[in-house]
Amino acid sequence: MVRESPLIFSEKAWRFVQASASASDDSLRIQINLNVSGCNGYQITLETLQEKPNGCLEIVHQGSYLYLDPAIYDRVKGTAVELSDLGFGQSKLIFCHPDATYVCGCGESFTLPEQEAPND
């Protein structure tokens, strides 16, 4: 079954991801992780990969490959990814989860309604 990207990248955020990743070939590979972390419970992170990880969903997004554990697909689906300008040439990605019940002040972690935690 073909799935769409669970993350909804703004144009600026996607360009930032592409520019920040150093792909050794023409294919950008990014793993989407949902970690129990931060001051509010969950944090989404992106990791550049060299190869496809075993057991992950592979989703083609604008010519690049996104990978994630099938167990977290529904938990991160619909999350908007925006780029925040911090000034002085610094920027960071902000993940806006549609089901978050609370978001920390820095925008890096969020609380989700009580659900079964992903396997870590």
C-alpha positions, -999 to 999 in steps of 0.1 A, spaced: 0 0 0 14 34 -10 11 60 18 15 98 17 40 116 39 27 117 74 44 151 78 31 182 60 62 203 51 59 240 43 79 249 13 105 267 34 108 238 58 113 213 30 140 235 14 157 238 48 156 199 53 171 194 18 198 220 24 207 207 59 210 171 47 242 160 30 232 133 7 261 114 -8 242 106 -40 211 120 -57 186 104 -32 179 121 0 169 96 27 153 108 60 141 88 89 112 102 109 114 93 146 89 98 174 108 98 207 96 99 243 116 130 251 116 167 259 97 185 286 62 174 273 65 138 264 70 134 227 94 149 201 96 143 164 131 142 149 145 138 114 177 118 107 196 116 74 204 81 64 227 64 39 205 33 34 170 21 39 165 8 74 149 -26 79 113 -29 88 104 7 80 78 22 57 93 39 26 75 69 14 86 90 -16 82 127 -10 92 152 -37 118 128 -50 133 120 -16 127 90 6 111 92 40 113 62 64 95 55 96 84 26 118 49 16 107 39 17 144 43 55 145 27 64 112 -7 72 126 8 89 157 26 115 136 2 118 106 -10 153 99 19 170 117 28 203 100 65 211 98 73 248 97 106 267 97 111 293 125 136 321 120 155 326 152 175 356 139 212 360 133 210 335 104 197 307 127 165 286 119 149 255 133 121 232 124 89 234 144 66 204 144 29 213 150 10 181 158 -27 183 152 -36 163 183 -12 179 208 -29 188 240 1 209 251 33 222 234 64 234 253 75 270 249 104 262 226 81 241 203 103 210 204 81 187 224 44 181 229 19 161 248 -5 137 231 -37 123 244 -30 90 263 -23 63 238 -1 33 238 36 45 236 56 35 205 81 7 209 115 21 217 
